[in-house]
Amino acid sequence: MAKRDRHQRGWRGMLAPPNCPAGQRLRLRRPALPSDFFLHCVAKSISQVAHHCPEALAHVDIDVQDVPDLSEPWLTQAPLAVAREATLDRLAQVVLYRRPIELRSDSRAHQHDLVHSTLVEQLSQLTGIAVERLDPDEGLEED
């Protein structure tokens, strides 16, 4: 309950009691930042692929970058991801680009699906393992 402001010295006491029934402060949950949600999607997709086909990730490095490198020539749009073959000094690599994926998805559920399908397609292209083997549950989620 608020007490009045006598003599313009500021409010005296609480304006409202703390969370009435419990008498505790209410903790508000902040929504996850877009970059945090994107990393969560990538981690979940990697764990799904590792569950179904762990050998696909054996010698592949998964990387996340905000935007693609502008020095490389792209056709008409920025790519969602790129797969790079292994060289003498580095492992094979799949790079997922956060901003293009976020801009092409209309919801967080769609973003998660787009991250997963992009990762699976790039791994399939890089390793030669069929998409159905990397993600056998793909057709079941759409029903």
C-alpha positions as CSV (number, residue, x, y, z in Angstrom):
1,M,0.0,0.0,0.0
2,A,1.4,3.4,-0.9
3,K,1.8,6.1,1.6
4,R,1.4,9.7,0.5
5,D,4.2,12.0,-0.5
6,R,4.2,14.6,2.2
7,H,6.4,17.7,1.8
8,Q,7.6,16.4,-1.7
9,R,10.3,14.2,-0.3
10,G,9.4,11.2,-2.3
11,W,7.2,8.2,-1.7
12,R,7.3,6.6,1.7
13,G,6.9,2.9,1.8
14,M,6.1,0.4,-0.9
15,L,3.8,1.3,-3.7
16,A,2.4,-2.3,-3.7
17,P,3.0,-5.3,-1.6
18,P,5.3,-8.0,-3.0
19,N,3.5,-10.7,-5.0
20,C,0.5,-11.0,-2.6
21,P,-0.2,-14.7,-2.1
22,A,3.4,-15.9,-1.9
23,G,5.0,-12.7,-0.4
24,Q,7.9,-13.2,-2.8
25,R,9.2,-11.2,-5.7
26,L,8.0,-12.2,-9.1
27,R,10.8,-13.2,-11.5
28,L,10.1,-12.4,-15.1
29,R,11.4,-14.7,-17.7
30,R,13.3,-13.0,-20.5
31,P,12.8,-14.3,-23.9
32,A,16.0,-15.9,-25.4
33,L,18.0,-13.6,-27.6
34,P,17.9,-14.6,-31.3
35,S,21.5,-15.7,-31.3
36,D,21.0,-17.8,-28.2
37,F,18.0,-19.5,-29.8
38,F,19.9,-20.1,-33.0
39,L,22.7,-21.8,-31.1
40,H,20.2,-23.9,-29.2
41,C,18.7,-25.0,-32.6
42,V,22.1,-25.9,-33.9
43,A,23.0,-27.9,-30.8
44,K,19.7,-29.8,-30.9
45,S,20.1,-30.6,-34.6
46,I,23.7,-31.8,-34.0
47,S,22.5,-34.1,-31.2
48,Q,19.7,-35.5,-33.4
49,V,22.1,-36.3,-36.1
50,A,24.6,-37.8,-33.6
51,H,21.8,-40.0,-32.3
52,H,20.9,-41.4,-35.7
53,C,24.3,-41.4,-37.5
54,P,27.3,-40.5,-35.2
55,E,29.8,-41.4,-38.0
56,A,28.6,-38.4,-40.0
57,L,30.0,-36.0,-37.4
58,A,33.3,-37.9,-36.8
59,H,35.6,-35.7,-38.8
60,V,33.4,-32.7,-39.5
61,D,33.6,-29.3,-37.7
62,I,30.3,-27.5,-37.3
63,D,30.7,-23.7,-37.3
64,V,28.2,-20.8,-36.9
65,Q,28.8,-17.4,-38.4
66,D,26.5,-14.4,-38.5
67,V,26.7,-13.6,-42.3
68,P,28.6,-15.2,-45.2
69,D,31.9,-13.8,-46.3
70,L,31.3,-11.1,-49.0
71,S,34.6,-11.8,-50.7
72,E,33.2,-15.1,-52.1
73,P,31.0,-14.8,-55.1
74,W,27.3,-15.8,-54.5
75,L,24.8,-16.2,-57.2
76,T,21.6,-14.3,-56.3
77,Q,21.1,-14.7,-52.5
78,A,23.2,-15.2,-49.5
79,P,23.5,-18.9,-48.8
80,L,22.1,-20.5,-45.6
81,A,25.2,-22.7,-45.2
82,V,28.3,-23.9,-46.9
83,A,30.2,-27.2,-46.8
84,R,33.9,-27.2,-47.1
85,E,36.0,-30.3,-47.9
86,A,38.9,-31.3,-45.5
87,T,42.4,-30.0,-46.3
88,L,45.8,-30.9,-44.9
89,D,45.5,-28.3,-42.1
90,R,41.8,-28.5,-41.2
91,L,38.9,-30.9,-40.8
92,A,35.9,-30.9,-43.2
93,Q,33.6,-28.0,-42.2
94,V,29.9,-27.1,-42.3
95,V,29.3,-23.4,-41.7
96,L,25.7,-22.3,-40.9
97,Y,24.9,-18.6,-41.4
98,R,22.6,-17.2,-38.7
99,R,21.2,-14.1,-40.3
100,P,20.2,-15.6,-43.7
101,I,18.4,-18.4,-41.9
102,E,16.7,-16.0,-39.4
103,L,15.5,-13.8,-42.3
104,R,14.1,-16.7,-44.3
105,S,12.1,-18.2,-41.4
106,D,8.8,-16.7,-40.2
107,S,8.7,-18.3,-36.7
108,R,10.9,-20.0,-34.2
109,A,9.5,-23.4,-35.1
110,H,10.2,-22.8,-38.8
111,Q,13.7,-21.5,-37.9
112,H,14.4,-24.7,-36.0
113,D,13.2,-26.8,-38.9
114,L,15.3,-24.8,-41.4
115,V,18.4,-25.1,-39.3
116,H,18.0,-28.8,-39.0
117,S,17.2,-29.4,-42.7
118,T,20.1,-27.2,-43.7
119,L,22.6,-29.0,-41.5
120,V,21.4,-32.4,-42.6
121,E,21.6,-31.5,-46.3
122,Q,25.1,-30.0,-45.9
123,L,26.3,-33.1,-44.0
124,S,24.9,-35.3,-46.6
125,Q,26.6,-33.4,-49.4
126,L,29.9,-33.4,-47.5
127,T,30.0,-37.0,-46.3
128,G,28.0,-38.8,-49.0
129,I,25.6,-40.3,-46.4
130,A,22.0,-40.3,-47.5
131,V,19.6,-37.7,-45.9
132,E,17.2,-40.5,-44.9
133,R,20.0,-42.1,-42.9
134,L,21.0,-38.8,-41.2
135,D,17.5,-37.9,-40.3
136,P,15.0,-40.8,-40.5
137,D,12.3,-38.9,-38.6
138,E,12.1,-36.1,-41.2
139,G,8.9,-37.3,-42.8
140,L,7.2,-38.0,-39.4
141,E,7.4,-34.4,-38.1
142,E,5.3,-32.9,-40.9
143,D,2.2,-35.0,-40.2
